[in-house]
Amino acid sequence: MMSDYANPPTPEVQPSHRAVGGWLLYFCIALTFLGPFKMVQMFQTSEVWYMMMIYAILALTSLVAGVLTWSRSNAAFPWLRIHLLARLFYGFLQVYFTLQYFQHPNLGQSKAIQEAFYSMINILASIAIFLYFRISSRVDETFGRNI
């Protein structure tokens, strides 16, 4: 009879990184599908060329960042930074438009309040996404590092 020492059990190989899941999966879905879909809608309804360009850039960077994050590519973090910077730029552009609406009462106070609300949501969402990718243990376990 052979002892158990002759054939020691082989240790299971642990994957080096976790799969995309949890909040990271939510952000991947939002970046890959929801964000670009919303930006394409806004692109189609916009009549101003520079806003169309901003919406196109936001849609493109969101899609690329989402796909690269979902595929756990090393290029995901630079694209996430590009997308978040574009979102911040858009948020501050919204703040500028809000100030313009407040300075010209004939443009409508309700439009100014709406722009102020959307600009704050956009800026806060950009900061929240950045902080998630900066401090999340899920991101660290999936990519081996944070943004």
N, C-alpha and C positions, 0 to 999 in steps of 0.2 A: 504494500500500500504506500502510495506516495504522500508526502506531507504537503500541506498547503504552501510551504515555503518554496517548493519547486516551481510553482506557477503563481507568482503573486498577481493579484488583480491589477489590471492596467488602470491607471487613473483616467478618469473621464477628462477629455479635453474641453476646457471651458472656453467659450468664445471670448475673444479679447474685448469685444464691445457689445453692449446691449442693443437690442433692436429698437427701432423708433416706436415709441409708445407714449401713453399718458398725454401730458400737456404738449410734449414735443410733437406728437402725432397731430394734435389739434392745430398747432402752429404750422405744421407742414400742409395740412388740408387748407387752412386759411390762406397761406402764402401761395399755394399752387392753384387753388380753384376760386375761393371766395374773393380774394383781393383782385386778381385779374378780371374776374367776371364783373365786379363792381366798376372797375376802372374802364373797362370796355363800354359799359353802359353810359358812364359819364362822358367818355370820348365821343360816343355817338350823339349825345344831346348837346355837346358843347359847340358854340359858334365862334369861339375865340381860338386862333391858331396856337398861341402859346399854352393855353390850357389843354388843348388837344395833345400837344407835345408832352406836357407834364403827365397827363393821364396815360399816354402810351409808355413813357419811361417807367412810371409806377407799375403798370401792368407787366411790362417785360421783366423788370428787376424782381418783382414779386414772384413771377412764374419761375424764373431761373433760380432764385434763392430757395424757393420751395422744393423744386425738383432736386437740386443739389443737396439740400438738407435731408430730404427723404431718402436719397441714395447714400447718405453718409459720406459724401465726397469731401475731400480736403478743401475744395474750392468753395464750399458752402459759406464759410465765415466771411471771406471778402465780399461775396455777393450779398450776404445779409447786411453787412456794413453799408454797402452801396445803396441797398434798398432803404435801410433805415435813415440814411442821410437824405435820400430823395424824399422820404416821407416827412422828415423834419423840415426840409425846405418847403414842401407843399403846405405844411402846417403853419409855418411862419408867413408864407404867402397869403394864406387864409386870414391870418392876423392883420396883415396889411390891408386886405380887402375890407375887413371888419372896420378898421379905422377909417377907411374911405367912406364906408356907408354911414358911420356916425358923423363924419364931417359934412356930409351932404344929406340933409334930412329928406330931400325929395326922392332919394333912392329907396327910402323905406326903413323904418326902425326895426320892423319884424325881420327883414333880410339881414340887418346888422346883428341882431340877436342870434339868428340862426347860424350865421357865419362864425360868430364868436363861439357858440356851442361846438360846432363841428371842428373848428381849429383847435380848441382845447382837447377834444376827444382824440383828434389825430396826433397831437403832440404827446399827450399822456399815453396813448397806445404805443407810439414809437419808443418812448422811454420804458414802458412795461415790457415790451418785446426784447429790447436790448438788455434790461436787467435779468429777464428770464434766461436768456442765452449766456449771460455773464455769470450768474450764480447757481444755476440749476445743476443739481447732482445728476439728473437724467441726461442732460447735455454732456456733462463730463464723462459719464459712463458710456454714452453712445459714441462720442467722438474722441475720448481720451483727453479732452481739454475743454475749456470754455472759450467763448468769443473774446 
